[in-house]
Amino acid sequence: MGGGGGTTYKGYTIPHNKRWHTVAGKGLCAVMWFWVFYRAKQDGAVLLGMHHPWDGHDDHSHGHGHEHEGSSSTSSSH
């Protein structure tokens, strides 16, 4: 069959990897783990339920004042 040889186990010959396949696989594995750890640093508390994305936004004002609240409701304090 194909050249290059390999390891034979129960009648099946497993071919040897080429060097660039091994290097590329390890490099992509490293990129994957760096990405996983980066996202865990950014979103880990949300993923584990220790923090909600909407926490810390109780007032909803964002520095715009409260003029939008008076227009939708009637005031009885006049």
PDB file of N, CA, C, O and CB in Angstrom:
ATOM      1  N   MET A   1       0.836  -1.171   0.000  1.00  0.00           N
ATOM      2  CA  MET A   1       0.000   0.000   0.000  1.00  0.00           C
ATOM      3  C   MET A   1       0.884   1.239   0.000  1.00  0.00           C
ATOM      4  O   MET A   1       2.040   1.142  -0.413  1.00  0.00           O
ATOM      5  CB  MET A   1      -0.953  -0.005   1.207  1.00  0.00           C
ATOM      6  N   GLY A   2       0.409   2.385   0.436  1.00  0.00           N
ATOM      7  CA  GLY A   2       1.152   3.648   0.397  1.00  0.00           C
ATOM      8  C   GLY A   2       2.484   3.567   1.122  1.00  0.00           C
ATOM      9  O   GLY A   2       2.658   2.772   2.046  1.00  0.00           O
ATOM     10  N   GLY A   3       3.419   4.400   0.692  1.00  0.00           N
ATOM     11  CA  GLY A   3       4.746   4.372   1.301  1.00  0.00           C
ATOM     12  C   GLY A   3       4.772   5.049   2.650  1.00  0.00           C
ATOM     13  O   GLY A   3       3.758   5.576   3.106  1.00  0.00           O
ATOM     14  N   GLY A   4       5.906   5.038   3.280  1.00  0.00           N
ATOM     15  CA  GLY A   4       6.065   5.729   4.549  1.00  0.00           C
ATOM     16  C   GLY A   4       5.991   4.821   5.748  1.00  0.00           C
ATOM     17  O   GLY A   4       6.527   5.156   6.804  1.00  0.00           O
ATOM     18  N   GLY A   5       5.345   3.683   5.618  1.00  0.00           N
ATOM     19  CA  GLY A   5       5.275   2.766   6.749  1.00  0.00           C
ATOM     20  C   GLY A   5       4.398   3.291   7.861  1.00  0.00           C
ATOM     21  O   GLY A   5       3.558   4.168   7.655  1.00  0.00           O
ATOM     22  N   GLY A   6       4.603   2.748   9.027  1.00  0.00           N
ATOM     23  CA  GLY A   6       3.820   3.156  10.177  1.00  0.00           C
ATOM     24  C   GLY A   6       3.793   2.045  11.195  1.00  0.00           C
ATOM     25  O   GLY A   6       4.602   1.119  11.142  1.00  0.00           O
ATOM     26  N   THR A   7       2.874   2.138  12.109  1.00  0.00           N
ATOM     27  CA  THR A   7       2.726   1.163  13.174  1.00  0.00           C
ATOM     28  C   THR A   7       1.578   0.227  12.818  1.00  0.00           C
ATOM     29  O   THR A   7       0.497   0.687  12.451  1.00  0.00           O
ATOM     30  CB  THR A   7       2.478   1.859  14.544  1.00  0.00           C
ATOM     31  N   THR A   8       1.796  -1.067  12.919  1.00  0.00           N
ATOM     32  CA  THR A   8       0.754  -2.038  12.608  1.00  0.00           C
ATOM     33  C   THR A   8       0.142  -2.555  13.897  1.00  0.00           C
ATOM     34  O   THR A   8       0.849  -2.955  14.822  1.00  0.00           O
ATOM     35  CB  THR A   8       1.317  -3.205  11.766  1.00  0.00           C
ATOM     36  N   TYR A   9      -1.189  -2.540  13.943  1.00  0.00           N
ATOM     37  CA  TYR A   9      -1.937  -3.021  15.105  1.00  0.00           C
ATOM     38  C   TYR A   9      -3.116  -3.822  14.590  1.00  0.00           C
ATOM     39  O   TYR A   9      -3.971  -3.286  13.886  1.00  0.00           O
ATOM     40  CB  TYR A   9      -2.410  -1.838  16.024  1.00  0.00           C
ATOM     41  N   LYS A  10      -3.172  -5.105  14.936  1.00  0.00           N
ATOM     42  CA  LYS A  10      -4.247  -6.018  14.536  1.00  0.00           C
ATOM     43  C   LYS A  10      -4.521  -5.952  13.032  1.00  0.00           C
ATOM     44  O   LYS A  10      -5.676  -5.939  12.607  1.00  0.00           O
ATOM     45  CB  LYS A  10      -5.525  -5.693  15.309  1.00  0.00           C
ATOM     46  N   GLY A  11      -3.464  -5.912  12.239  1.00  0.00           N
ATOM     47  CA  GLY A  11      -3.620  -5.941  10.793  1.00  0.00           C
ATOM     48  C   GLY A  11      -3.836  -4.586  10.142  1.00  0.00           C
ATOM     49  O   GLY A  11      -3.905  -4.501   8.916  1.00  0.00           O
ATOM     50  N   TYR A  12      -3.944  -3.541  10.918  1.00  0.00           N
ATOM     51  CA  TYR A  12      -4.141  -2.194  10.370  1.00  0.00           C
ATOM     52  C   TYR A  12      -2.872  -1.378  10.579  1.00  0.00           C
ATOM     53  O   TYR A  12      -2.356  -1.303  11.694  1.00  0.00           O
ATOM     54  CB  TYR A  12      -5.364  -1.488  11.034  1.00  0.00           C
ATOM     55  N   THR A  13      -2.380  -0.779   9.531  1.00  0.00           N
ATOM     56  CA  THR A  13      -1.169   0.027   9.620  1.00  0.00           C
ATOM     57  C   THR A  13      -1.542   1.496   9.795  1.00  0.00           C
ATOM     58  O   THR A  13      -2.179   2.094   8.927  1.00  0.00           O
ATOM     59  CB  THR A  13      -0.285  -0.166   8.365  1.00  0.00           C
ATOM     60  N   ILE A  14      -1.145   2.060  10.908  1.00  0.00           N
ATOM     61  CA  ILE A  14      -1.403   3.470  11.199  1.00  0.00           C
ATOM     62  C   ILE A  14      -0.222   4.271  10.653  1.00  0.00           C
ATOM     63  O   ILE A  14       0.911   4.069  11.090  1.00  0.00           O
ATOM     64  CB  ILE A  14      -1.603   3.720  12.751  1.00  0.00           C
ATOM     65  N   PRO A  15      -0.471   5.178   9.700  1.00  0.00           N
ATOM     66  CA  PRO A  15       0.648   5.915   9.106  1.00  0.00           C
ATOM     67  C   PRO A  15       1.228   6.944  10.081  1.00  0.00           C
ATOM     68  O   PRO A  15       0.545   7.410  10.993  1.00  0.00           O
ATOM     69  CB  PRO A  15       0.194   6.615   7.819  1.00  0.00           C
ATOM     70  N   HIS A  16       2.502   7.288   9.868  1.00  0.00           N
ATOM     71  CA  HIS A  16       3.150   8.315  10.678  1.00  0.00           C
ATOM     72  C   HIS A  16       2.670   9.692  10.231  1.00  0.00           C
ATOM     73  O   HIS A  16       2.404   9.916   9.050  1.00  0.00           O
ATOM     74  CB  HIS A  16       4.695   8.212  10.572  1.00  0.00           C
ATOM     75  N   ASN A  17       2.563  10.600  11.181  1.00  0.00           N
ATOM     76  CA  ASN A  17       2.189  11.979  10.853  1.00  0.00           C
ATOM     77  C   ASN A  17       3.363  12.698  10.220  1.00  0.00           C
ATOM     78  O   ASN A  17       4.524  12.416  10.519  1.00  0.00           O
ATOM     79  CB  ASN A  17       1.714  12.735  12.109  1.00  0.00           C
ATOM     80  N   LYS A  18       3.039  13.634   9.337  1.00  0.00           N
ATOM     81  CA  LYS A  18       4.082  14.499   8.808  1.00  0.00           C
ATOM     82  C   LYS A  18       4.373  15.557   9.869  1.00  0.00           C
ATOM     83  O   LYS A  18       3.515  15.880  10.691  1.00  0.00           O
ATOM     84  CB  LYS A  18       3.657  15.153   7.438  1.00  0.00           C
ATOM     85  N   ARG A  19       5.571  16.080   9.839  1.00  0.00           N
ATOM     86  CA  ARG A  19       6.005  17.041  10.856  1.00  0.00           C
ATOM     87  C   ARG A  19       5.104  18.279  10.900  1.00  0.00           C
ATOM     88  O   ARG A  19       4.764  18.765  11.979  1.00  0.00           O
ATOM     89  CB  ARG A  19       7.448  17.462  10.592  1.00  0.00           C
ATOM     90  N   TRP A  20       4.721  18.786   9.727  1.00  0.00           N
ATOM     91  CA  TRP A  20       3.916  20.016   9.717  1.00  0.00           C
ATOM     92  C   TRP A  20       2.515  19.781  10.264  1.00  0.00           C
ATOM     93  O   TRP A  20       1.908  20.705  10.805  1.00  0.00           O
ATOM     94  CB  TRP A  20       3.826  20.577   8.302  1.00  0.00           C
ATOM     95  N   HIS A  21       1.986  18.558  10.135  1.00  0.00           N
ATOM     96  CA  HIS A  21       0.678  18.264  10.731  1.00  0.00           C
ATOM     97  C   HIS A  21       0.753  18.352  12.253  1.00  0.00           C
ATOM     98  O   HIS A  21      -0.145  18.897  12.895  1.00  0.00           O
ATOM     99  CB  HIS A  21       0.184  16.864  10.301  1.00  0.00           C
ATOM    100  N   THR A  22       1.822  17.816  12.821  1.00  0.00           N
ATOM    101  CA  THR A  22       2.004  17.846  14.272  1.00  0.00           C
ATOM    102  C   THR A  22       2.175  19.269  14.777  1.00  0.00           C
ATOM    103  O   THR A  22       1.557  19.662  15.766  1.00  0.00           O
ATOM    104  CB  THR A  22       3.210  17.002  14.676  1.00  0.00           C
ATOM    105  N   VAL A  23       3.013  20.041  14.096  1.00  0.00           N
ATOM    106  CA  VAL A  23       3.267  21.424  14.515  1.00  0.00           C
ATOM    107  C   VAL A  23       2.002  22.272  14.369  1.00  0.00           C
ATOM    108  O   VAL A  23       1.670  23.050  15.264  1.00  0.00           O
ATOM    109  CB  VAL A  23       4.419  22.037  13.687  1.00  0.00           C
ATOM    110  N   ALA A  24       1.299  22.124  13.247  1.00  0.00           N
ATOM    111  CA  ALA A  24       0.067  22.890  13.024  1.00  0.00           C
ATOM    112  C   ALA A  24      -0.998  22.516  14.058  1.00  0.00           C
ATOM    113  O   ALA A  24      -1.706  23.388  14.563  1.00  0.00           O
ATOM    114  CB  ALA A  24      -0.470  22.646  11.594  1.00  0.00           C
ATOM    115  N   GLY A  25      -1.111  21.233  14.371  1.00  0.00           N
ATOM    116  CA  GLY A  25      -2.092  20.795  15.366  1.00  0.00           C
ATOM    117  C   GLY A  25      -1.805  21.360  16.747  1.00  0.00           C
ATOM    118  O   GLY A  25      -2.721  21.799  17.442  1.00  0.00           O
ATOM    119  N   LYS A  26      -0.542  21.352  17.147  1.00  0.00           N
ATOM    120  CA  LYS A  26      -0.174  21.906  18.455  1.00  0.00           C
ATOM    121  C   LYS A  26      -0.380  23.417  18.487  1.00  0.00           C
ATOM    122  O   LYS A  26      -0.820  23.964  19.498  1.00  0.00           O
ATOM    123  CB  LYS A  26       1.288  21.569  18.789  1.00  0.00           C
ATOM    124  N   GLY A  27      -0.064  24.087  17.386  1.00  0.00           N
ATOM    125  CA  GLY A  27      -0.268  25.540  17.314  1.00  0.00           C
ATOM    126  C   GLY A  27      -1.730  25.910  17.407  1.00  0.00           C
ATOM    127  O   GLY A  27      -2.096  26.826  18.143  1.00  0.00           O
ATOM    128  N   LEU A  28      -2.577  25.201  16.663  1.00  0.00           N
ATOM    129  CA  LEU A  28      -4.015  25.487  16.726  1.00  0.00           C
ATOM    130  C   LEU A  28      -4.600  25.122  18.090  1.00  0.00           C
ATOM    131  O   LEU A  28      -5.524  25.781  18.566  1.00  0.00           O
ATOM    132  CB  LEU A  28      -4.755  24.725  15.621  1.00  0.00           C
ATOM    133  N   CYS A  29      -4.073  24.094  18.708  1.00  0.00           N
ATOM    134  CA  CYS A  29      -4.509  23.735  20.063  1.00  0.00           C
ATOM    135  C   CYS A  29      -4.171  24.853  21.044  1.00  0.00           C
ATOM    136  O   CYS A  29      -4.979  25.193  21.908  1.00  0.00           O
ATOM    137  CB  CYS A  29      -3.852  22.410  20.517  1.00  0.00           C
ATOM    138  N   ALA A  30      -2.969  25.426  20.906  1.00  0.00           N
ATOM    139  CA  ALA A  30      -2.569  26.534  21.782  1.00  0.00           C
ATOM    140  C   ALA A  30      -3.466  27.747  21.569  1.00  0.00           C
ATOM    141  O   ALA A  30      -3.872  28.396  22.533  1.00  0.00           O
ATOM    142  CB  ALA A  30      -1.100  26.914  21.532  1.00  0.00           C
ATOM    143  N   VAL A  31      -3.777  28.058  20.309  1.00  0.00           N
ATOM    144  CA  VAL A  31      -4.669  29.182  20.013  1.00  0.00           C
ATOM    145  C   VAL A  31      -6.034  28.949  20.638  1.00  0.00           C
ATOM    146  O   VAL A  31      -6.618  29.871  21.206  1.00  0.00           O
ATOM    147  CB  VAL A  31      -4.808  29.386  18.491  1.00  0.00           C
ATOM    148  N   MET A  32      -6.553  27.722  20.542  1.00  0.00           N
ATOM    149  CA  MET A  32      -7.849  27.404  21.124  1.00  0.00           C
ATOM    150  C   MET A  32      -7.845  27.633  22.638  1.00  0.00           C
ATOM    151  O   MET A  32      -8.767  28.248  23.173  1.00  0.00           O
ATOM    152  CB  MET A  32      -8.231  25.956  20.808  1.00  0.00           C
ATOM    153  N   TRP A  33      -6.802  27.136  23.335  1.00  0.00           N
ATOM    154  CA  TRP A  33      -6.767  27.279  24.786  1.00  0.00           C
ATOM    155  C   TRP A  33      -6.570  28.729  25.200  1.00  0.00           C
ATOM    156  O   TRP A  33      -7.154  29.166  26.191  1.00  0.00           O
ATOM    157  CB  TRP A  33      -5.661  26.419  25.373  1.00  0.00           C
ATOM    158  N   PHE A  34      -5.755  29.490  24.460  1.00  0.00           N
ATOM    159  CA  PHE A  34      -5.634  30.919  24.764  1.00  0.00           C
ATOM    160  C   PHE A  34      -6.974  31.612  24.619  1.00  0.00           C
ATOM    161  O   PHE A  34      -7.314  32.476  25.427  1.00  0.00           O
ATOM    162  CB  PHE A  34      -4.597  31.585  23.850  1.00  0.00           C
ATOM    163  N   TRP A  35      -7.744  31.245  23.596  1.00  0.00           N
ATOM    164  CA  TRP A  35      -9.070  31.842  23.392  1.00  0.00           C
ATOM    165  C   TRP A  35     -10.020  31.441  24.534  1.00  0.00           C
ATOM    166  O   TRP A  35     -10.760  32.280  25.047  1.00  0.00           O
ATOM    167  CB  TRP A  35      -9.658  31.402  22.019  1.00  0.00           C
ATOM    168  N   VAL A  36     -10.000  30.183  24.922  1.00  0.00           N
ATOM    169  CA  VAL A  36     -10.866  29.725  26.009  1.00  0.00           C
ATOM    170  C   VAL A  36     -10.547  30.476  27.302  1.00  0.00           C
ATOM    171  O   VAL A  36     -11.458  30.926  27.996  1.00  0.00           O
ATOM    172  CB  VAL A  36     -10.709  28.204  26.222  1.00  0.00           C
ATOM    173  N   PHE A  37      -9.264  30.613  27.627  1.00  0.00           N
ATOM    174  CA  PHE A  37      -8.891  31.314  28.861  1.00  0.00           C
ATOM    175  C   PHE A  37      -9.197  32.806  28.780  1.00  0.00           C
ATOM    176  O   PHE A  37      -9.570  33.409  29.786  1.00  0.00           O
ATOM    177  CB  PHE A  37      -7.407  31.107  29.157  1.00  0.00           C
ATOM    178  N   TYR A  38      -9.048  33.408  27.613  1.00  0.00           N
ATOM    179  CA  TYR A  38      -9.388  34.820  27.442  1.00  0.00           C
ATOM    180  C   TYR A  38     -10.883  35.033  27.652  1.00  0.00           C
ATOM    181  O   TYR A  38     -11.284  35.964  28.351  1.00  0.00           O
ATOM    182  CB  TYR A  38      -8.967  35.316  26.043  1.00  0.00           C
ATOM    183  N   ARG A  39     -11.713  34.175  27.051  1.00  0.00           N
ATOM    184  CA  ARG A  39     -13.166  34.321  27.221  1.00  0.00           C
ATOM    185  C   ARG A  39     -13.571  34.014  28.659  1.00  0.00           C
ATOM    186  O   ARG A  39     -14.500  34.634  29.175  1.00  0.00           O
ATOM    187  CB  ARG A  39     -13.925  33.393  26.245  1.00  0.00           C
ATOM    188  N   ALA A  40     -12.903  33.080  29.313  1.00  0.00           N
ATOM    189  CA  ALA A  40     -13.205  32.783  30.718  1.00  0.00           C
ATOM    190  C   ALA A  40     -12.876  33.992  31.583  1.00  0.00           C
ATOM    191  O   ALA A  40     -13.595  34.280  32.540  1.00  0.00           O
ATOM    192  CB  ALA A  40     -12.414  31.539  31.204  1.00  0.00           C
ATOM    193  N   LYS A  41     -11.808  34.697  31.263  1.00  0.00           N
ATOM    194  CA  LYS A  41     -11.457  35.905  32.014  1.00  0.00           C
ATOM    195  C   LYS A  41     -12.519  36.978  31.803  1.00  0.00           C
ATOM    196  O   LYS A  41     -12.879  37.686  32.743  1.00  0.00           O
ATOM    197  CB  LYS A  41     -10.067  36.433  31.587  1.00  0.00           C
ATOM    198  N   GLN A  42     -13.022  37.102  30.575  1.00  0.00           N
ATOM    199  CA  GLN A  42     -14.002  38.135  30.261  1.00  0.00           C
ATOM    200  C   GLN A  42     -15.401  37.779  30.770  1.00  0.00           C
ATOM    201  O   GLN A  42     -16.079  38.634  31.340  1.00  0.00           O
ATOM    202  CB  GLN A  42     -14.043  38.368  28.763  1.00  0.00           C
ATOM    203  N   ASP A  43     -15.843  36.538  30.575  1.00  0.00           N
ATOM    204  CA  ASP A  43     -17.228  36.141  30.850  1.00  0.00           C
ATOM    205  C   ASP A  43     -17.372  35.052  31.892  1.00  0.00           C
ATOM    206  O   ASP A  43     -18.474  34.533  32.070  1.00  0.00           O
ATOM    207  CB  ASP A  43     -17.871  35.687  29.597  1.00  0.00           C
ATOM    208  N   GLY A  44     -16.314  34.683  32.584  1.00  0.00           N
ATOM    209  CA  GLY A  44     -16.368  33.539  33.485  1.00  0.00           C
ATOM    210  C   GLY A  44     -17.418  33.648  34.568  1.00  0.00           C
ATOM    211  O   GLY A  44     -18.123  32.678  34.844  1.00  0.00           O
ATOM    212  N   ALA A  45     -17.536  34.815  35.187  1.00  0.00           N
ATOM    213  CA  ALA A  45     -18.512  34.975  36.261  1.00  0.00           C
ATOM    214  C   ALA A  45     -19.939  34.843  35.732  1.00  0.00           C
ATOM    215  O   ALA A  45     -20.799  34.281  36.410  1.00  0.00           O
ATOM    216  CB  ALA A  45     -18.328  36.333  36.949  1.00  0.00           C
ATOM    217  N   VAL A  46     -20.195  35.350  34.543  1.00  0.00           N
ATOM    218  CA  VAL A  46     -21.529  35.235  33.947  1.00  0.00           C
ATOM    219  C   VAL A  46     -21.827  33.779  33.616  1.00  0.00           C
ATOM    220  O   VAL A  46     -22.932  33.297  33.868  1.00  0.00           O
ATOM    221  CB  VAL A  46     -21.642  36.111  32.675  1.00  0.00           C
ATOM    222  N   LEU A  47     -20.847  33.078  33.054  1.00  0.00           N
ATOM    223  CA  LEU A  47     -21.035  31.678  32.685  1.00  0.00           C
ATOM    224  C   LEU A  47     -21.318  30.809  33.902  1.00  0.00           C
ATOM    225  O   LEU A  47     -22.130  29.886  33.835  1.00  0.00           O
ATOM    226  CB  LEU A  47     -19.808  31.159  31.954  1.00  0.00           C
ATOM    227  N   LEU A  48     -20.652  31.102  35.012  1.00  0.00           N
ATOM    228  CA  LEU A  48     -20.841  30.311  36.227  1.00  0.00           C
ATOM    229  C   LEU A  48     -22.026  30.789  37.072  1.00  0.00           C
ATOM    230  O   LEU A  48     -22.309  30.206  38.119  1.00  0.00           O
ATOM    231  CB  LEU A  48     -19.579  30.349  37.059  1.00  0.00           C
ATOM    232  N   GLY A  49     -22.715  31.835  36.634  1.00  0.00           N
ATOM    233  CA  GLY A  49     -23.886  32.336  37.350  1.00  0.00           C
ATOM    234  C   GLY A  49     -23.556  33.195  38.550  1.00  0.00           C
ATOM    235  O   GLY A  49     -24.429  33.449  39.379  1.00  0.00           O
ATOM    236  N   MET A  50     -22.312  33.651  38.668  1.00  0.00           N
ATOM    237  CA  MET A  50     -21.917  34.478  39.807  1.00  0.00           C
ATOM    238  C   MET A  50     -22.201  35.961  39.562  1.00  0.00           C
ATOM    239  O   MET A  50     -22.170  36.759  40.498  1.00  0.00           O
ATOM    240  CB  MET A  50     -20.437  34.276  40.109  1.00  0.00           C
ATOM    241  N   HIS A  51     -22.471  36.326  38.334  1.00  0.00           N
ATOM    242  CA  HIS A  51     -22.746  37.712  37.967  1.00  0.00           C
ATOM    243  C   HIS A  51     -23.696  37.689  36.771  1.00  0.00           C
ATOM    244  O   HIS A  51     -23.562  36.856  35.874  1.00  0.00           O
ATOM    245  CB  HIS A  51     -21.418  38.500  37.634  1.00  0.00           C
ATOM    246  N   HIS A  52     -24.649  38.607  36.771  1.00  0.00           N
ATOM    247  CA  HIS A  52     -25.567  38.690  35.650  1.00  0.00           C
ATOM    248  C   HIS A  52     -25.190  39.877  34.780  1.00  0.00           C
ATOM    249  O   HIS A  52     -24.758  40.903  35.305  1.00  0.00           O
ATOM    250  CB  HIS A  52     -27.024  38.807  36.137  1.00  0.00           C
ATOM    251  N   PRO A  53     -25.341  39.769  33.477  1.00  0.00           N
ATOM    252  CA  PRO A  53     -24.947  40.863  32.595  1.00  0.00           C
ATOM    253  C   PRO A  53     -25.694  42.156  32.891  1.00  0.00           C
ATOM    254  O   PRO A  53     -25.180  43.236  32.601  1.00  0.00           O
ATOM    255  CB  PRO A  53     -25.172  40.470  31.163  1.00  0.00           C
ATOM    256  N   TRP A  54     -26.883  42.075  33.455  1.00  0.00           N
ATOM    257  CA  TRP A  54     -27.675  43.270  33.712  1.00  0.00           C
ATOM    258  C   TRP A  54     -27.423  43.863  35.104  1.00  0.00           C
ATOM    259  O   TRP A  54     -27.980  44.911  35.432  1.00  0.00           O
ATOM    260  CB  TRP A  54     -29.141  42.947  33.555  1.00  0.00           C
ATOM    261  N   ASP A  55     -26.589  43.207  35.927  1.00  0.00           N
ATOM    262  CA  ASP A  55     -26.267  43.762  37.240  1.00  0.00           C
ATOM    263  C   ASP A  55     -25.488  45.059  37.095  1.00  0.00           C
ATOM    264  O   ASP A  55     -24.641  45.193  36.213  1.00  0.00           O
ATOM    265  CB  ASP A  55     -25.467  42.753  38.073  1.00  0.00           C
ATOM    266  N   GLY A  56     -25.785  46.010  37.969  1.00  0.00           N
ATOM    267  CA  GLY A  56     -25.075  47.281  37.945  1.00  0.00           C
ATOM    268  C   GLY A  56     -25.739  48.326  37.085  1.00  0.00           C
ATOM    269  O   GLY A  56     -25.214  49.430  36.945  1.00  0.00           O
ATOM    270  N   HIS A  57     -26.892  48.006  36.499  1.00  0.00           N
ATOM    271  CA  HIS A  57     -27.613  48.957  35.658  1.00  0.00           C
ATOM    272  C   HIS A  57     -29.000  49.210  36.241  1.00  0.00           C
ATOM    273  O   HIS A  57     -29.997  49.167  35.521  1.00  0.00           O
ATOM    274  CB  HIS A  57     -27.720  48.436  34.201  1.00  0.00           C
ATOM    275  N   ASP A  58     -29.063  49.471  37.535  1.00  0.00           N
ATOM    276  CA  ASP A  58     -30.356  49.619  38.190  1.00  0.00           C
ATOM    277  C   ASP A  58     -31.060  50.918  37.840  1.00  0.00           C
ATOM    278  O   ASP A  58     -32.285  50.941  37.719  1.00  0.00           O
ATOM    279  CB  ASP A  58     -30.183  49.534  39.669  1.00  0.00           C
ATOM    280  N   ASP A  59     -30.303  52.010  37.675  1.00  0.00           N
ATOM    281  CA  ASP A  59     -30.958  53.295  37.483  1.00  0.00           C
ATOM    282  C   ASP A  59     -31.360  53.565  36.035  1.00  0.00           C
ATOM    283  O   ASP A  59     -32.278  54.353  35.810  1.00  0.00           O
ATOM    284  CB  ASP A  59     -30.058  54.388  37.960  1.00  0.00           C
ATOM    285  N   HIS A  60     -30.738  52.968  35.075  1.00  0.00           N
ATOM    286  CA  HIS A  60     -31.021  53.145  33.653  1.00  0.00           C
ATOM    287  C   HIS A  60     -30.925  54.592  33.201  1.00  0.00           C
ATOM    288  O   HIS A  60     -31.431  54.926  32.130  1.00  0.00           O
ATOM    289  CB  HIS A  60     -32.385  52.617  33.339  1.00  0.00           C
ATOM    290  N   SER A  61     -30.295  55.458  33.980  1.00  0.00           N
ATOM    291  CA  SER A  61     -30.251  56.873  33.606  1.00  0.00           C
ATOM    292  C   SER A  61     -29.153  57.148  32.593  1.00  0.00           C
ATOM    293  O   SER A  61     -29.370  57.908  31.649  1.00  0.00           O
ATOM    294  CB  SER A  61     -30.044  57.742  34.841  1.00  0.00           C
ATOM    295  N   HIS A  62     -28.005  56.562  32.759  1.00  0.00           N
ATOM    296  CA  HIS A  62     -26.875  56.755  31.867  1.00  0.00           C
ATOM    297  C   HIS A  62     -26.532  58.227  31.700  1.00  0.00           C
ATOM    298  O   HIS A  62     -26.011  58.636  30.662  1.00  0.00           O
ATOM    299  CB  HIS A  62     -27.164  56.135  30.520  1.00  0.00           C
ATOM    300  N   GLY A  63     -26.828  59.029  32.730  1.00  0.00           N
ATOM    301  CA  GLY A  63     -26.480  60.437  32.689  1.00  0.00           C
ATOM    302  C   GLY A  63     -27.441  61.300  31.900  1.00  0.00           C
ATOM    303  O   GLY A  63     -27.104  62.433  31.559  1.00  0.00           O
ATOM    304  N   HIS A  64     -28.634  60.796  31.597  1.00  0.00           N
ATOM    305  CA  HIS A  64     -29.571  61.551  30.781  1.00  0.00           C
ATOM    306  C   HIS A  64     -30.646  62.241  31.605  1.00  0.00           C
ATOM    307  O   HIS A  64     -31.522  62.890  31.033  1.00  0.00           O
ATOM    308  CB  HIS A  64     -30.211  60.645  29.775  1.00  0.00           C
ATOM    309  N   GLY A  65     -30.611  62.125  32.902  1.00  0.00           N
ATOM    310  CA  GLY A  65     -31.640  62.749  33.730  1.00  0.00           C
ATOM    311  C   GLY A  65     -32.891  61.893  33.780  1.00  0.00           C
ATOM    312  O   GLY A  65     -32.889  60.740  33.351  1.00  0.00           O
ATOM    313  N   HIS A  66     -33.964  62.476  34.313  1.00  0.00           N
ATOM    314  CA  HIS A  66     -35.230  61.739  34.468  1.00  0.00           C
ATOM    315  C   HIS A  66     -36.362  62.418  33.725  1.00  0.00           C
ATOM    316  O   HIS A  66     -37.515  62.277  34.135  1.00  0.00           O
ATOM    317  CB  HIS A  66     -35.595  61.603  35.946  1.00  0.00           C
ATOM    318  N   GLU A  67     -36.097  63.137  32.669  1.00  0.00           N
ATOM    319  CA  GLU A  67     -37.164  63.832  31.957  1.00  0.00           C
ATOM    320  C   GLU A  67     -38.109  62.888  31.245  1.00  0.00           C
ATOM    321  O   GLU A  67     -39.256  63.259  30.997  1.00  0.00           O
ATOM    322  CB  GLU A  67     -36.579  64.788  30.967  1.00  0.00           C
ATOM    323  N   HIS A  68     -37.682  61.693  30.908  1.00  0.00           N
ATOM    324  CA  HIS A  68     -38.565  60.752  30.224  1.00  0.00           C
ATOM    325  C   HIS A  68     -39.583  60.119  31.165  1.00  0.00           C
ATOM    326  O   HIS A  68     -40.589  59.586  30.697  1.00  0.00           O
ATOM    327  CB  HIS A  68     -37.747  59.669  29.559  1.00  0.00           C
ATOM    328  N   GLU A  69     -39.358  60.158  32.462  1.00  0.00           N
ATOM    329  CA  GLU A  69     -40.289  59.537  33.407  1.00  0.00           C
ATOM    330  C   GLU A  69     -41.540  60.375  33.595  1.00  0.00           C
ATOM    331  O   GLU A  69     -42.624  59.810  33.740  1.00  0.00           O
ATOM    332  CB  GLU A  69     -39.613  59.319  34.749  1.00  0.00           C
ATOM    333  N   GLY A  70     -41.438  61.689  33.598  1.00  0.00           N
ATOM    334  CA  GLY A  70     -42.581  62.557  33.842  1.00  0.00           C
ATOM    335  C   GLY A  70     -43.546  62.622  32.681  1.00  0.00           C
ATOM    336  O   GLY A  70     -44.724  62.900  32.903  1.00  0.00           O
ATOM    337  N   SER A  71     -43.121  62.386  31.472  1.00  0.00           N
ATOM    338  CA  SER A  71     -43.980  62.496  30.315  1.00  0.00           C
ATOM    339  C   SER A  71     -44.954  61.330  30.178  1.00  0.00           C
ATOM    340  O   SER A  71     -46.011  61.494  29.569  1.00  0.00           O
ATOM    341  CB  SER A  71     -43.145  62.600  29.085  1.00  0.00           C
ATOM    342  N   SER A  72     -44.635  60.168  30.720  1.00  0.00           N
ATOM    343  CA  SER A  72     -45.492  59.004  30.544  1.00  0.00           C
ATOM    344  C   SER A  72     -46.482  58.797  31.693  1.00  0.00           C
ATOM    345  O   SER A  72     -47.433  58.029  31.548  1.00  0.00           O
ATOM    346  CB  SER A  72     -44.643  57.779  30.391  1.00  0.00           C
ATOM    347  N   SER A  73     -46.279  59.462  32.821  1.00  0.00           N
ATOM    348  CA  SER A  73     -47.184  59.269  33.956  1.00  0.00           C
ATOM    349  C   SER A  73     -47.748  60.616  34.398  1.00  0.00           C
ATOM    350  O   SER A  73     -47.138  61.661  34.176  1.00  0.00           O
ATOM    351  CB  SER A  73     -46.453  58.572  35.136  1.00  0.00           C
ATOM    352  N   THR A  74     -48.907  60.574  35.019  1.00  0.00           N
ATOM    353  CA  THR A  74     -49.516  61.811  35.517  1.00  0.00           C
ATOM    354  C   THR A  74     -49.056  62.053  36.927  1.00  0.00           C
ATOM    355  O   THR A  74     -48.926  61.117  37.716  1.00  0.00           O
ATOM    356  CB  THR A  74     -51.056  61.749  35.456  1.00  0.00           C
ATOM    357  N   SER A  75     -48.811  63.289  37.245  1.00  0.00           N
ATOM    358  CA  SER A  75     -48.299  63.638  38.562  1.00  0.00           C
ATOM    359  C   SER A  75     -49.435  64.112  39.445  1.00  0.00           C
ATOM    360  O   SER A  75     -50.217  64.961  39.018  1.00  0.00           O
ATOM    361  CB  SER A  75     -47.210  64.716  38.460  1.00  0.00           C
ATOM    362  N   SER A  76     -49.559  63.592  40.670  1.00  0.00           N
ATOM    363  CA  SER A  76     -50.631  63.976  41.592  1.00  0.00           C
ATOM    364  C   SER A  76     -50.110  64.883  42.692  1.00  0.00           C
ATOM    365  O   SER A  76     -50.826  65.135  43.661  1.00  0.00           O
ATOM    366  CB  SER A  76     -51.280  62.736  42.204  1.00  0.00           C
ATOM    367  N   SER A  77     -48.882  65.384  42.574  1.00  0.00           N
ATOM    368  CA  SER A  77     -48.326  66.198  43.642  1.00  0.00           C
ATOM    369  C   SER A  77     -48.449  67.680  43.370  1.00  0.00           C
ATOM    370  O   SER A  77     -47.796  68.470  44.051  1.00  0.00           O
ATOM    371  CB  SER A  77     -46.892  65.849  43.857  1.00  0.00           C
ATOM    372  N   HIS A  78     -49.268  68.102  42.394  1.00  0.00           N
ATOM    373  CA  HIS A  78     -49.426  69.530  42.098  1.00  0.00           C
ATOM    374  C   HIS A  78     -50.273  70.202  43.105  1.00  0.00           C
ATOM    375  O   HIS A  78     -50.509  71.406  43.009  1.00  0.00           O
ATOM    376  CB  HIS A  78     -50.011  69.740  40.742  1.00  0.00           C
TER     377      HIS A  78
END
